[in-house]
Amino acid sequence: MTLETFTHIYFVGAGGIGMAALERYFLAKGKTVAGYDRTPTALTDALVAEGVEMTFSPESESIPAGFRDAGHTLVVYTPAVPDDLPILTYFRNGGFEVMKRAKVLGLITRSSRSLCFAGTHGKTTTSSMAAHILRSGSIGCNAFLGGVLKNYNSNFILSPSSHYTVIEADEYDRSFHHLSPYVAVITATDPDHLDIYGTEEAYLESFAHFTELIQPGGVLIIHEGLKLKPRVGNDVKVYTYSRDKGDFHASYIRRDPGTITFDLVTPRGTIRNVNLGVPVEVNIENAIAAAAAVCVTEAFEPEVIREALSSYQGTKRRFETWLKERNGQGRVVIDDYAHHPRELSSSIASVKALYPGRHLTVAFQPHLYSRTRDFAAEFADALSSSDSVVLLDIYPAREEPIPGVTSEIIFDNVKCDDKILIPKEKLVETLKNRNFDILLTAGAGDICDCLPELIGSLG
């Protein structure tokens, strides 16, 4: 069976950012594409405008007539949707070919040289940076990203003649086990998704198995100091990276207001005067990881790497500036997707480094009941490093409530004196009345939906 067999592709959970990249890929291949998601969003509106037929009812009656032929229709689903969803039941009982998104990605990339970026955090930014480097050079790439890359206003890049593919490798539900990387990058292995894995040991084992999937003659690039013990084949090369040490690292780091410049040390020579297009501290390591993945391939072009990291504009919802100060004065609003304690702590530290001595308000929306339960103390510690905290109710995503698990178990342990717990509906009014200086909104839910109204109200 090959993907070319099918003329119609139906997506269950079609409004997810990762699914959107696949939908755009199949549209570019001339397939007829449709899908279901729970609610309309700006992303589903964009997909409809591009040619996806979208429905928002989970009942099988909503499936378009052209997608009811099992011989011509491939069904792609994300594990984030309930297993008993009526649409999924219809397809499974009707003899359709039903695949996880990750398996489809695996089929697409198996015949290419795939650069797969995995890790608890950092994979969206590092994969996006690598895609931009390759796209800026002579070889190009196809890319399936977990965030909208501002340089292209899309999470999908198509270069039909390129044999390189960039993938954000998702560890949720062990999805990345469907991939066959040519280059695998592992940025972090801090435990997450314990609703799936149960223990840190099981989480690390999943990453160890991922390293076994690297193609013969391939490469593993791993962050220094991880607990992970890779299990690569004898013919797979292993390199390390971090900000200050490893086979790939930074030297001569210079920080000025609004800029970060450094020299990138690689086994193939030093690339001098790399100026980050998105100058936040965490992006030093992100840039090193992205450049390392390109450096070990035939696409190594030092000048292209330097220029691409400088012209990289970032991805939406990854440390995205919504309101900038003028002439060193005025309020600042930054939004970040941070939803793990380590990410949240790093994001807060990055803002404080950018605006030393300024008053920082953090508005945080916890994501998932299980993650809140597992990391409540760590979230509280991270938030305690800010000056003011506005904490929202938990965004449930795919989960049902867990008895006794609310945002209060974080809130009660936040140590800064200025803290408040509110429902999301009161966020804009609360922030307007607090007359904040520097605001960071954080979380993987829908907290960012409040930002247009907030920015509009500030005048």
N, C-alpha and C positions, 0 to 999 in steps of 0.2 A: 504493500500500500504506500502511495506517495501523496503528497499534498496536491499535486497536479490533478489527481483523480477527481477532485471536487470543484464544482462551479459555484456553489453557495456555501458561505461560512456564517454560522450563527454563534453569537457570543452571549453567554450567560454570566452576567456581571459586567456588562459592556461599558459601564461608566468608570471603571477603574483606570488609573493612569497607565498601568502596565498593559492592560487589555487594549487600551486605545492605540498603543504602538503597533500591536499585531493587526488591529483593524485597518490601520493606515497602510500597513505592509500589504495586506491582501487586496485592498482597494487599488494600490499601485500595480498589483499583479493582474488586475482586470477581473477580480472575483466580485460576485454580488454579496454584500455584507449586510447583516441585520443583527439585532441584539436586544437584550432585556437588561434593565437595571431598575432599582427601587424608585428613584426620584430623578427628575430632570436637574441638570447642573450646567454650568458654563461649558464644561467639557463635553457633555452629551449634546448640547446645542451645536458646538463646533463640529462634532462628528456627524451630526445630521446634515449640516451644511456641506460637509465633504462627501456625503453620499451614503452614510449608514442609515438604514431604516431602524428606528429605535422605538421600543414599546416599554411601558412601565407597569404592566400588569403581569403578575407571576403565573397566571392561569394559561394553560396550553392553548386556549382559544385565541390568545393574542399573537400567536406565531403566524407570520405572513404565509400565505398560501404557497409561495415559491420555495419555502424552506421546509416543506412537509414530505419531501421525497428523500428517503434514506439513502438512495443510491448516489445522490448528487450533493448532499449536504453534510458538511463536517460541523460538529458542535464542539465549541471550545468553552471551558468553564474555569472559573477561579475558585479555589477552595474556600474563599471568603464567603461564598453563598451557601445557604443551608442545603444539606444533602437531600432533604425531602421536598425541595422546591418543586411545585407541580410541573413547570416547564422541563426541568431536568428529568423528572419521572417519565414524562411523555416521551422524551428522546430516548431514554434508556430502554424503555419498554417497547419502543418502536423499531428497534434494530439499527439505530443510527450509530455512526462512529463518534464516540464522545471522548474527548481528550482534555486533560488539564492543560492550562496555558503553558506550563513549564515543559510538558512533553512536546508541544508544538514548537516551542523555541528550540528544544533539543534537535528536532528534525531539521529545522531551518539551518542550524549552525553546524550540524555534524559534518557537512561537506565543505565547511569554510574554516579559516583560521580565526577562531573565536577568542576574544579577550574577555574573560568573565570575572566580574568584580563582586566579591562576596565579603560579608562582614556584618557585625551587629549594627554598625553605623559607618557612614562615610562612603557607602557604595554608590549612592546616586551622584554625589559630587565627583568622585574619582572616575566613574565610568563616563560621565558627561565631559569631564576634562579630556580624557583619553579620546573620546569620539571627536571632540573639537580639534585635537591635535592631528588625528588621522585625516579628518575631513579637510584640514588646512593644508595638508601635504600632497604629494604626488600620487599616493596610493589610494586614499579615500577609505571609506568604510560604510557598512550598514550598521545601524545602532538601534537598540531597543532599550530605552531608558526609563527610569522610574520617576522622572521629573521633567517638566517642560524646560528645555534648554533655551535660554533667552536669545542666544545668537541666531537660532533658527525658528523660534517660536513654536517648537514642536518637541515631542519626546521620541520622535522617529526620524532617522536620517537614512536616506536611500542613495547608494552609489552603485548602480547596477553592474559596473565593470570591476568593482573591488572584490577581492576574496577575503577581506577582513570583516569580522562582525564583532561589535561591542555589545555585551550583555550585562545588565544588572542582575546578578545571581542571587535570588531570594531564598533564604534558608527557611522561611515559614513553611510548615507542612513538608519539609524536606524537598521542596520544589527543585532546588539546584542539583539534585541527584540525577535529573534527566539530561544534564548538560555534559558535553565532552570538550572541555577547554583546551585550547592550544596554549594560552597563557592564563593562569589563574592568579588573581590577586586577592589576598585575605587581609582586610584592614583591621579587624578587631573581632574578638570572640567573647565579649562580656555576655553572660547568660541573658537570654531573652526568650520570648515565646514559650515560657515554661508551662503554659496551658497545653502545649503540644509535646514538649520534650520531657517535662517532669523534673529533670535534674540537670545540673551543670554538666555532669559527666556525659549524659546522653546528648546534650547540645554540642559538646566538644567532639564526641564520636561522630556526629553528623558532618562536621567540618572535616574530620580526618578522612571519612569516606569520600567527601568531595575531592580531596587531593588525590585519591586513587583514580579518579576519572580523567585526569589530565592525559592528553594524547601522547603517545610515544614520541620522544624528541621534543616535548613541550617544556614549559617553564612554570615554576611556582614562585611568586613574589609574596613574601609574608612579612608583616610588621614585626619588628624586634620585640622580644619579651613576652609573646603570647604563651598561654598555657598549652595551646594546641601542639600535638605531636604529629606532624604530617606523615602520611604513608604513601609517598610517591614511588613511581616505578624507577628502576635503576637508570633509565635513560632520560629522566626528567631532571633538569637543572633547578636548583633552589637558590634564590637570592633573598636577602633581607633588606628592609628599609626602615627608617624613622627620621625624625627631624635632625637628630644630632649624630647618629651612627648607623652602621650597616653598609651593605654594598652600595646602596643609594641613600644619600643624605644631603642636607644643606650645610653650607659653610658661609662665613662672612655675611650673616643676616643683618640687614639694615632696616630700621623702622623710622619713618618720618610720618608726620600727620597725613593720614590718608594713603600711605604707600608702604609696601613691604617688598624689599628686594633681597635676593640672595644668589649664591652660586650653587648650582646643582651638581653634585659629585656623583659620577656614574663609572662603572667599570670600563666604559668606552670613552672616557674623557670628561672634563668638567665644562658644563654649560654656564657661562658667566652672565651675571646681571639679569637674572630672571625677575621680572617685575610682575607681581600678581595682579590680574585684572579685578579680582575680588579680594581686597587686601585685609583678610582676617586671619588671625593666628593659626586656626585649625587648617586653613588652606595651604599652609606650607607643607604639611605632611600629605594632604590630599594631592597637591601638585607633584610631589615626589613619587607617590604611588602611580599616578596616571602616566607620568613621564617614564617611569621604570618599565611599565607594561609595553610602551612603544619602543623604548630603547633596546629591548631584547629581540625585536623583530627586524625585518628588512626595511621597515618604514622609518628607521632611525635617521632623522634629519635635524641636527642640533638647532639650526636657525629657525626651522619651523616650530620646534618645541618651545623655544624662547618666545617667539612672536605669538603663538597660540595661547600660551599661559597668560600673556599680557592682554590679549584681546578677548579672553574668556569672560563672559558677562554673568555667569552663574545660572542656576536653575530656580524657577519659581518655587517659593516656600522653603528654600535653603538659604537662610540668612539674607532674606530679601528686604531691601530698604524701601519703605513706602513713603516716608517723609524725611527729607534731609534738612539739616540746618543750613542757614545762609550766612556766609561771612563769619563762620565760627560761632554763630548764635542761633537760638531757636530750638524748638522741639524736634526730636528724632523718633521715628517709629520703624522698628525692624521686626520682621516676622520670620520664624524658624520652625521647621518641621520636628524639632527635637521632641522625642516621646519616650526616650530611655534616660535613666538618671545620668549616665555618663555624657550623653548628648546634651542634656539640659545644663549640666554643670559647665561643659565646654562652651556652650553658646553664651551663657551668662558671663563667663570669663572673657570671651572674645569681645563682648560689648563693653565691658569695663575697661579692657585694654585700649579699645578705640576711643573711649570717652572718659579718661581718668578724672576722678574727682567729681563727676556729675552724678546726679540722683537717678538711680535706675529702678524703674517699676517693671516687674515681670508679671504678665497675665498668662497663667498656665491652665490648659485644659487637659486633664489626664485622659489617656486613651486606653480603653479596655479595663474591665473590672479585674481580670486576672493579673494584668500587669500592675495595676494599682495595689492589689493585695500583696504581690510578691516583692514590690520595691517601694512601699510607702515610706519607709525610713530614709531610703536613699534619695527619693524625690524631695522629702522635707529638708534634708541636708543641702541639696543643691539649691533649693529656693532660698534657704537661709542666708546665702551669700549676697542676695539682692537687698536693696534699701526698702522696697515696698513690694508686697505680694497681693495680687488679685487672683484668687483661685476659683475655677469654675467647676461645675458638676462633671462627672465622668462622661466621656463620649463612649457609648457602648460598642459602636461598630457592629461586629458580627455576634456579640455576646449577649446573653440574658443576664440580668442582675444576679449578684452573689450576695446572700444575706450577710449583713454587717459590713459590706465593703462600699464605702462612699468616699467622697473627697475629704471628709472630716478626718480620716485616719492619716492623711498627709497634713492637713491644716493644723491639727492639734500639736504637731511636732515641729512646725516651722518656727524658727527662733527669732526672726526679726519682729520688732514690736508692731510695725505698721503692716497689718495683714487683714484681708477680708475674704469671705467665702460667699459667692453669689451665683445665681443661675445665669446662663449665657445671655438670656434676654435682657439682663440689666447691665451688660458689659459696657456698651457704648455710653449710656448715661453716667455710669459710675466713673469711667475714665475721663469723660468731659469735666465732671465736677471735681476730680482730684487734681487737675491742672498739673499733669505729669511733666517731667523734663525729658528723660530718655525712656522710651517704652519698648519692651521686648514682648511680643506675643508668641507663645510656644505651644506646640502640641500637634498631633497627627490627625485631629478631628476637623471640625468646621469652624474653629475660632477665627480663622482668617476671613470668613464671610462677613464679619463685623467691620473689617477695616475700611471698605469704601465709605460706609456711613460715618465712621469715626473721622476719617480724614476730611470728608466733606463738611463735617460740623465744626472743624477747627478754624476754618476761614483762611 
